[in-house]
Amino acid sequence: MRSFFSFGKNAPAPKASSDGIKRLWLDLGEAGIFVYPAGAHDRWQDHGLGLLRTILRDKGVETDLFSLRSLKNWEELPKRLAGYDQLIMNIRSYWYPFAYKAAQTFKQVNPNGLVITGGMHATVAPHEMENVPEFDYICSGPGENTIVDLVRDPKAFPRKVLGIGAKSIADWPMMDRTLWPNPKLKDFPWPLEPECGWGPAPVATVITSRVCPWQCVFCNESSYIPNMGRKSVDQVIDELNFLDEHYGPLGSVVIHDSMFFQHPPWLTEWVEKYPRKARRRWPYWAAGRSDTVRQWPELFEALVRETNWNIISIGFESGSDRVLKILNKECTAEDNLIAIEHLNRIGDDMERAGQDPPSFWANIMLGVPGERPEDAFETMRMLKRMKRVLPSISYYAPYPGSLLGYQLIAEGKSLMSKENYHRYPNDEKLMGIDYKFYNDLMAGKYDGEINKGLNGNAKGAELYAGHLIKA
């Protein structure tokens, strides 16, 4: 399987698989990310692409690979697509504008070619994709047990395909990361990944579990992704050791699970085995919830202290009980504050012992429908109570697939469409939201009001100003 990134040069001739079909897997993302300086999170590799190309390769189905992120401009795309029989894309909602444009371009240069799509957007918004004639096949749901047959003989399938997944992530093959795009950048340690502010490079990104079981109305992924068994602790450690031995030395790890801090027996086994069996106790980023930190404080502290969980990502979202109820977070503002105090204490203790303290990656959501200014002030007060924090603040975006997103789309209030399903942070995403207030809030204009009620020692607006990220 070839990956070609010869910027500005003629595109290599398409290569046929053993069955004579010329297939191109197109990695999605914004043009220029692999050419010019870009945000670290825009350069993440796609695990869906890596897994499914591994499965195809193992079954003897070859695919060429090209990344939209390696384009200098969109005018270069037609020559990259010309001559292929199939275009394959894994589409997330925030990549949808790129996939839509790529499919149109593919059909222009290959009128008889087939566009085969799958991924999250095909799962949560298949009706939207069905309205685009350039998408010949739309696979909803997991694709690991469907992809081989689908690309070998697509005409044996209906246009809308229901994908079949494995029962457990433990059944997946170990992903071959050399099947990811190679940006050929000095600061990109392919097939590992660059640092993003969470830990030193090279970074190994892994997945141990697929679904968060909670029912937050802005996400609710368990409603459209089948429940799957978790990868075993031994499998995760073996994969990290393999990556360290073959491509390392690793600097740090990112566990991309939607919710790492779940299933206490698995976490207890991780505490027991990771420090002992891993080639090194690499620091890692992983996600949790404030209510389960409160529920299992000893287990949380053991993970932080003994396994080097040094960046704790928590979806605090809001410091207001009103907004947390709107979001159906099943957490309270008190849960959030107790989790904050717990990690503050652990960090202080580790600092006194001469150890590097852990930090929060604090996910904050502003512009939620029904949020009042005082709710937003409570959220920023909550953020200021964190002693060590990397703020991750975004404006609420009504993506399809979520209960609240579907409601707002049905009410005609969403400002998102196939032309702007991107993640630009300053975009207005919803009717009826006072974005001027939120922009002023993020600029620090209400910092005096926010500091009321804090017992002195309040951090300034520099804590959050400039930290608005892509939603």
C-alpha positions in Angstrom: 0.0 0.0 0.0 1.5 3.3 -1.1 1.4 6.7 0.6 2.5 9.5 -1.6 3.2 13.1 -0.5 5.3 14.6 -3.2 4.2 18.2 -2.9 4.0 20.1 -6.1 5.1 17.1 -8.2 3.1 15.1 -10.7 0.8 12.6 -8.9 2.0 9.0 -9.1 0.1 6.7 -11.3 -2.7 4.8 -9.5 -1.8 1.3 -8.6 -4.3 -1.6 -9.0 -4.9 -4.1 -6.3 -4.7 -7.9 -7.1 -8.3 -7.8 -8.4 -7.4 -5.0 -10.8 -9.3 -2.3 -9.0 -7.5 1.0 -8.4 -8.5 2.2 -4.9 -7.6 5.4 -3.2 -8.2 6.0 0.6 -8.4 9.7 1.1 -7.4 11.0 4.5 -9.5 14.0 5.4 -8.7 17.3 7.0 -8.0 20.9 6.1 -5.6 21.6 3.2 -2.2 22.8 4.2 -2.0 21.2 7.7 0.8 18.9 6.6 2.5 21.7 4.6 2.4 24.8 6.8 2.5 25.4 10.6 -0.7 24.1 12.1 -2.4 23.4 15.4 -1.3 20.2 17.0 -4.7 18.6 17.3 -5.3 19.2 13.5 -2.4 16.8 12.9 -3.8 13.8 14.8 -3.8 10.6 12.7 -7.1 8.8 12.0 -7.4 5.6 13.9 -10.4 4.5 11.8 -8.3 4.8 8.7 -5.4 3.0 10.2 -7.5 0.1 11.5 -9.5 -0.4 8.3 -6.5 -0.2 6.0 -4.7 -2.7 8.2 -7.7 -5.1 7.9 -7.8 -4.5 4.1 -4.1 -5.1 3.7 -4.3 -8.3 5.8 -7.0 -9.6 3.4 -5.0 -8.8 0.3 -6.9 -5.6 -0.7 -4.4 -2.9 -1.6 -5.2 0.8 -1.4 -3.2 3.9 -2.3 -3.3 6.7 0.2 -3.4 10.5 -0.1 -4.2 13.1 2.5 -6.1 16.3 1.9 -3.9 17.8 4.6 -0.9 17.6 2.3 -2.5 19.8 -0.3 -1.2 23.4 -0.7 -4.5 24.3 -2.2 -7.6 22.6 -3.5 -6.6 23.2 -7.1 -4.1 20.3 -6.7 -6.7 17.8 -5.8 -8.1 16.7 -9.2 -4.7 15.4 -10.4 -4.4 13.4 -7.1 -7.8 11.7 -7.7 -7.6 11.1 -11.4 -7.5 7.5 -12.6 -9.0 5.7 -9.6 -11.9 3.3 -9.7 -12.8 3.8 -6.0 -12.5 6.6 -3.5 -12.8 5.6 0.2 -13.4 8.0 3.0 -13.9 7.8 6.8 -16.0 10.9 7.5 -16.4 12.7 10.8 -18.9 15.5 11.1 -16.3 18.2 11.2 -14.7 16.7 8.1 -17.9 16.6 6.2 -17.3 19.8 4.1 -14.0 18.3 2.9 -15.5 14.9 2.1 -18.4 16.6 0.2 -16.0 18.6 -1.9 -13.6 15.7 -2.5 -16.5 13.5 -3.7 -17.6 16.1 -6.2 -14.0 16.5 -7.5 -13.6 12.7 -7.8 -16.7 12.4 -9.9 -15.6 15.2 -12.2 -12.3 13.5 -13.0 -13.6 9.9 -12.8 -17.3 9.9 -13.9 -17.6 6.1 -13.7 -15.7 5.9 -10.4 -17.4 4.9 -7.1 -17.3 6.9 -3.8 -17.5 4.6 -0.7 -18.0 6.3 2.6 -18.4 5.4 6.2 -17.6 6.9 9.6 -19.3 8.9 12.3 -21.2 11.3 10.0 -22.5 8.4 7.9 -23.8 6.9 11.2 -25.4 10.0 12.7 -26.6 11.8 9.6 -27.0 9.2 6.8 -30.1 11.1 5.5 -27.9 14.1 4.8 -25.4 12.1 2.9 -28.1 10.3 0.9 -29.1 13.7 -0.6 -25.6 13.9 -2.1 -25.5 11.9 -5.4 -21.7 11.7 -5.4 -21.8 9.4 -2.4 -22.4 6.0 -4.0 -22.2 3.9 -0.8 -22.8 5.1 2.7 -21.8 2.6 5.5 -23.4 3.4 8.8 -22.1 2.0 12.0 -18.8 0.1 12.6 -17.1 -1.1 9.5 -14.4 -3.6 10.5 -16.4 -6.7 9.5 -17.9 -5.1 6.4 -15.1 -3.1 4.7 -13.4 -6.0 2.9 -16.6 -7.2 1.2 -17.8 -3.7 0.5 -14.8 -2.5 -1.4 -14.3 -5.9 -3.2 -17.9 -6.0 -4.6 -19.8 -2.8 -3.8 -22.5 -3.6 -6.3 -23.6 -6.5 -4.1 -24.7 -4.0 -1.5 -27.5 -1.5 -1.3 -26.5 2.2 -1.3 -27.0 2.5 2.4 -25.1 -0.2 4.2 -25.4 -1.2 7.8 -21.9 -2.0 9.0 -21.0 -4.9 11.2 -18.5 -4.5 14.0 -16.4 -6.7 16.2 -17.9 -7.7 19.6 -14.8 -6.4 21.4 -11.9 -4.1 20.6 -9.8 -7.0 21.7 -10.7 -8.7 18.4 -9.2 -5.9 16.3 -5.7 -6.5 14.8 -2.9 -4.3 16.1 -3.0 -1.3 13.8 -0.1 -0.9 11.4 0.8 2.8 11.8 2.9 2.8 8.7 -0.4 2.8 6.9 -1.1 6.3 8.2 -0.1 9.3 6.0 3.5 10.3 6.3 3.7 14.1 6.4 7.5 14.0 6.0 7.9 17.0 8.4 10.9 17.4 10.6 8.8 17.7 13.7 6.5 14.8 12.9 7.9 11.5 14.2 5.9 9.3 11.9 4.5 6.6 12.4 4.2 8.1 15.9 2.8 11.5 16.4 4.1 15.0 17.5 3.7 16.5 20.9 0.5 18.6 21.4 1.2 20.2 24.8 0.2 17.2 26.9 3.6 15.4 27.0 6.9 15.0 25.2 7.2 13.6 21.7 7.1 11.1 20.2 3.5 10.4 21.2 1.7 7.1 20.9 -2.1 7.5 20.6 -4.1 4.4 21.6 -7.7 3.3 22.1 -8.7 1.0 24.9 -12.5 1.4 24.8 -14.9 2.8 22.3 -18.1 4.1 23.9 -18.9 6.4 26.7 -22.1 5.0 28.3 -23.4 8.3 29.8 -26.2 10.1 28.0 -25.1 13.7 27.8 -27.4 15.5 25.3 -24.6 17.1 23.4 -22.9 13.8 22.7 -24.9 10.6 23.6 -22.6 8.4 21.5 -23.9 5.2 23.1 -27.1 5.8 21.2 -25.5 5.3 17.8 -22.3 3.2 18.5 -22.8 -0.4 19.6 -21.4 -1.3 23.0 -18.1 -3.1 22.6 -15.8 -5.0 24.9 -12.7 -3.2 26.1 -9.2 -4.1 24.9 -7.4 -6.1 27.6 -4.8 -4.3 29.8 -2.2 -6.7 28.6 -3.0 -5.9 24.9 -2.6 -2.1 25.6 0.7 -2.6 27.3 2.0 -4.9 24.6 1.1 -2.4 21.9 2.9 0.4 23.7 5.9 -1.8 24.3 5.9 -2.7 20.6 5.7 0.9 19.5 8.5 1.9 21.9 10.8 -0.9 20.7 10.2 -0.4 17.0 9.6 3.3 16.6 10.5 4.9 19.9 11.7 5.8 22.4 8.2 7.0 23.2 7.9 10.3 25.1 4.3 10.1 26.2 0.9 8.5 25.5 -2.6 9.7 24.6 -5.4 7.4 25.4 -8.1 8.5 23.0 -11.0 6.8 24.7 -14.1 8.9 25.1 -14.1 7.7 28.7 -11.0 6.1 30.1 -12.0 6.3 33.8 -14.7 3.6 33.7 -14.9 -0.1 34.7 -13.1 -0.1 38.0 -11.8 -3.8 37.7 -10.1 -2.9 34.4 -8.6 0.3 36.0 -7.4 -1.6 39.0 -5.6 -4.1 36.7 -4.1 -1.2 34.9 -2.7 0.2 38.2 -1.2 -3.2 39.0 0.3 -4.0 35.6 1.2 -0.8 33.8 4.0 0.4 36.1 5.4 -3.2 36.2 5.1 -4.4 32.6 5.5 -1.3 30.5 9.0 -0.7 29.2 8.7 2.7 30.8 6.0 4.4 32.9 5.1 6.9 30.2 3.0 9.9 31.2 -0.4 9.9 29.6 -3.5 12.0 28.8 -6.9 10.3 29.4 -10.5 11.3 30.1 -12.6 11.0 33.2 -15.8 12.4 34.8 -16.0 14.5 37.9 -18.7 12.4 39.5 -16.7 9.2 39.2 -13.6 10.9 40.5 -15.8 11.7 43.5 -17.2 8.2 43.6 -13.8 6.4 43.3 -11.3 8.8 44.9 -8.8 6.2 46.0 -8.7 4.5 42.6 -8.3 7.9 40.9 -5.5 8.9 43.2 -3.7 5.5 42.6 -4.0 6.0 38.8 -2.5 9.5 39.1 0.3 8.6 41.4 1.2 5.1 40.4 0.6 5.1 36.6 1.7 8.6 35.8 -1.7 9.8 34.6 -0.5 13.4 34.5 -3.0 15.1 32.2 -6.6 14.4 33.4 -9.2 15.4 30.8 -12.6 16.1 32.4 -15.7 17.3 30.7 -16.6 19.8 33.4 -18.6 21.8 30.7 -20.2 24.2 33.3 -20.0 25.4 36.8 -23.7 25.9 36.9 -26.2 23.2 38.0 -28.8 24.8 35.7 -26.6 24.2 32.6 -25.4 20.8 33.8 -29.1 19.7 34.0 -29.7 21.1 30.5 -26.9 19.0 29.2 -28.0 15.9 31.2 -24.4 15.6 32.5 -25.5 13.6 35.5 -22.9 15.6 37.4 -23.4 18.5 39.7 -21.4 21.7 40.3 -20.4 20.2 43.6 -19.0 17.1 41.9 -16.9 19.4 39.8 -15.6 21.3 42.8 -14.8 18.2 44.8 -12.9 16.7 41.8 -10.9 20.0 41.5 -10.1 20.1 45.2 -9.0 16.4 45.0 -6.5 16.9 42.2 -5.3 20.2 43.7 -4.5 18.4 46.9 -2.7 15.5 45.0 -0.7 18.0 43.0 0.3 20.0 46.0 1.4 16.8 47.8 3.4 15.6 44.8 5.1 19.0 44.4 6.2 19.0 48.0 7.7 15.6 47.3 9.7 17.0 44.4 7.5 15.2 41.8 5.8 16.8 38.7 2.2 17.5 39.6 -0.7 16.5 37.4 -2.9 19.0 35.5 -6.4 19.2 34.3 -7.3 19.4 30.6 -10.5 21.2 31.5 -13.2 20.9 28.8 -15.6 23.9 29.1 -18.7 24.6 27.0 -20.1 28.1 26.6 -23.1 29.2 24.6 -25.4 26.3 25.6 -29.0 27.1 24.9 -30.6 28.5 28.0 -27.3 29.5 29.6 -27.5 32.9 31.4 -24.6 35.3 32.1 -24.4 34.3 35.7 -24.1 30.6 34.7 -21.1 31.5 32.5 -19.6 33.5 35.4 -19.9 30.4 37.6 -18.2 28.4 35.0 -15.2 30.7 34.8 -15.0 30.8 38.6 -14.8 27.1 38.6 -12.0 27.2 36.1 -10.1 29.7 38.3 -10.2 27.2 41.2 -8.0 24.8 39.4 -4.4 25.2 40.4 -2.9 23.5 37.4 -5.0 23.6 34.3 -4.9 23.6 30.5 -8.3 25.2 29.6 -10.1 23.8 26.6 -13.1 26.1 26.0 -15.5 25.9 23.1 -18.8 27.2 22.0 -21.6 24.6 21.9 -22.1 23.2 18.4 -25.4 21.3 17.5 -23.9 18.3 15.8 -26.3 15.6 14.5 -26.2 12.4 16.5 -26.8 14.1 19.8 -30.3 14.6 21.3 -29.9 18.3 21.8 -28.4 18.7 18.3 -31.3 16.8 16.7 -33.8 19.0 18.6 -32.1 22.3 17.6 -31.7 21.1 13.9 -35.4 20.2 13.9 -36.3 23.7 15.3 -34.3 25.3 12.5 -31.9 26.9 15.0 -28.6 25.3 13.8 -26.3 27.4 11.7 -24.2 24.4 10.7 -24.5 22.7 7.3 -22.5 20.6 4.9 -20.6 23.7 3.8 -19.6 24.7 7.4 -19.4 21.5 9.5 -15.9 22.6 10.5 -14.5 23.3 13.9 -13.4 27.0 13.6 -13.8 28.3 17.2 -15.1 31.8 16.5 -18.0 30.7 14.2 -21.6 31.3 15.3 -23.1 27.9 15.5 -26.6 28.5 16.8 -29.4 31.1 16.5 -30.4 33.0 19.6 -27.0 32.9 21.3 -25.4 36.2 22.3 -22.0 35.6 20.9 -20.9 39.2 21.5 -21.3 38.5 25.3 -19.3 35.3 25.0 -16.5 37.0 23.0 -16.4 39.8 25.5 -16.3 37.2 28.3 -13.4 35.4 26.7 -11.6 38.7 26.2 -11.7 39.3 30.0 -14.2 42.1 30.0 -16.2 40.5 32.9 -13.3 39.4 35.0 -14.2 41.7 37.8 -17.7 40.2 38.0 -16.2 36.7 37.8 -13.8 37.3 40.7 -16.7 38.2 43.0 -17.2 35.3 45.4 -13.6 34.0 45.0 -11.5 34.2 48.1 -8.8 36.5 46.8 -5.9 34.9 44.9 -8.1 34.8 41.8 -6.3 34.2 38.6 -6.6 36.8 36.0 -8.4 36.6 32.6 -5.2 35.4 31.0 -6.2 32.0 32.3 -8.9 31.7 29.7 -8.4 34.6 27.2 -7.2 33.1 23.9 -8.1 29.5 24.9 -11.2 29.2 22.7 -10.7 26.0 20.7 -12.5 24.1 17.9 -15.8 22.6 18.9 
